[in-house]
């Protein structure tokens, strides 16, 4: 049971790390917008955009997996609580 909660915490931590990475790389993207005419800046911006796209793809996927796993875990805990409360104490 504890292992299931640890897995959920790891999934949640991965989503938070991906969000922090996206924010950090996003600041680089804003800096590159000021130098739109420079060919090296355009190439660097292309690289930054590719990295952001990959992070966003994984971020969305991990968010959905985390939410679904969390809802399943919550349902299981509620089911176990209801099942244990329905047992007759002798």
TACOR-V408886 format. One record per residue. NEAR is the number of other ideal C-beta (glycine too) atoms within 12 Angstrom. D_LAST is the distance of its C-alpha to the last C-alpha in Angstrom with 1 decimal. Layout:
near=NEAR d_last=D_LAST
near=NEAR d_last=D_LAST
//
This chain:
near=11 d_last=25.8
near=9 d_last=28.1
near=10 d_last=31.0
near=19 d_last=30.7
near=17 d_last=31.1
near=14 d_last=34.0
near=19 d_last=35.7
near=26 d_last=35.5
near=18 d_last=37.0
near=18 d_last=39.8
near=26 d_last=40.6
near=22 d_last=40.7
near=16 d_last=43.0
near=23 d_last=45.3
near=27 d_last=45.7
near=18 d_last=46.6
near=18 d_last=49.0
near=28 d_last=50.7
near=22 d_last=51.1
near=16 d_last=52.7
near=22 d_last=55.0
near=27 d_last=56.0
near=18 d_last=56.8
near=18 d_last=58.9
near=27 d_last=60.8
near=22 d_last=61.3
near=15 d_last=63.3
near=22 d_last=65.7
near=26 d_last=66.2
near=15 d_last=67.3
near=17 d_last=69.8
near=24 d_last=71.3
near=18 d_last=72.0
near=12 d_last=74.7
near=17 d_last=76.7
near=13 d_last=76.8
near=11 d_last=80.4
near=14 d_last=80.0
near=11 d_last=79.6
near=13 d_last=77.5
near=19 d_last=75.2
near=16 d_last=74.8
near=14 d_last=73.9
near=21 d_last=71.4
near=25 d_last=69.9
near=16 d_last=69.5
near=18 d_last=67.5
near=25 d_last=65.4
near=20 d_last=64.7
near=16 d_last=63.6
near=22 d_last=61.2
near=26 d_last=59.8
near=18 d_last=59.4
near=18 d_last=57.4
near=28 d_last=55.2
near=22 d_last=54.5
near=16 d_last=53.7
near=22 d_last=51.2
near=26 d_last=49.9
near=18 d_last=49.2
near=18 d_last=47.6
near=27 d_last=45.3
near=23 d_last=44.4
near=16 d_last=43.4
near=22 d_last=41.4
near=27 d_last=39.7
near=18 d_last=38.8
near=16 d_last=37.5
near=25 d_last=35.5
near=23 d_last=34.1
near=15 d_last=33.1
near=18 d_last=31.5
near=25 d_last=29.6
near=17 d_last=28.6
near=15 d_last=27.4
near=18 d_last=25.4
near=18 d_last=23.7
near=14 d_last=23.0
near=14 d_last=21.7
near=16 d_last=19.3
near=13 d_last=18.2
near=12 d_last=17.8
near=11 d_last=16.0
near=12 d_last=13.4
near=11 d_last=13.0
near=10 d_last=12.6
near=10 d_last=9.5
near=6 d_last=6.3
near=6 d_last=3.8
near=3 d_last=0.0
//
